[in-house]
Amino acid sequence: MCTHTTRRLALAAATTLAAALPAAAQQPKREAPPALGTPKAFTLPPKREFTLANGMKVTFVPFGTIPKVSVYTMVGTGHIEEASNQVAL
């Protein structure tokens, strides 16, 4: 029984040592990153704001060559938008 316990302890020690060896290896020195370049000039294109005939406000900013759209919708709903005679509509 002593041999079995000794064998287990030796196996545990060997496993621990094998797991610790990579951490003990010397890490190479890291190189410094290259110097930063000068930033490119950036200006926003002019925006156009207008209101459609139905009252919807539009802001138009052309950017890039691929058409992109971002839509923000605000709908007045809820108790604060109801009149006193419009309960729970």
Secondary structure, DSSP 8 states (H G I E B T S, - for coil): -HHHHHHHHHHHHHHHHHHHHHHHS----------------------EEEE-TTS-EEEE---SSS-----------SGGGS-TT-TT-
